[in-house]
Amino acid sequence: MHPLVVGDTQDLRWWLVAQATNCDILEPQWLRNEIESTVAESLERIRSGKIDSA
């Protein structure tokens, strides 16, 4: 395990979602919850077939 401390940015959140299968968010808990929620919403959207074709 390689702990890393970084600043909170939108780019960080994008990267965490993109790397969700390759990394663990240990803390802060609120960020872990937020990324978990984002990934869960994405998975639900895919499973339901409700994909926007914008």
N, C-alpha and C positions, 0 to 999 in steps of 0.2 A: 504494500500500500504506500502511496506517495501523497501525503497531505499537501494541499495547496491553498493558499489564501489569496483571493482576488477581489477586485472591486465589483460592485453590483451594477451591471449595465445590461441593456437590451441584447447586446451581442453575446454576453455571457449566457443569458437565458436561452438564446437561439442555439448556442453551442451545446448547452446541457441537454436540450431536447434532442438535438441531432445525435448526441453521443449517449443517449439514455441506456443503451444496451452495453456500453463499455465503461461506465463510470458510476460511482455511488456518491450521492450528496450526503455527507454526514451531518453537516450543520451549515447554516442555521436551519432549524426545523421549519420555519415559515417558507424558506426557499425550497426545501425538499418537498413540502406539501404543494407548493405552487407548481413545480415541475411535474409532480405526480398527477395533479389535476389536469394539467395541459395534455400530458401523454394519454391519460384516461379518456379525455374528451375527444382526442384525435382517433383513438382506437374505436370508440363508440360510433363516431361519424363514419369510419371506414366499414365497420360491421353492419351498420344500418343501411348502407348504400346511399346515404344522403351526402353525396359529394357534389359541391358546386362546380359548375362548368363555366365560370365567369371568364 
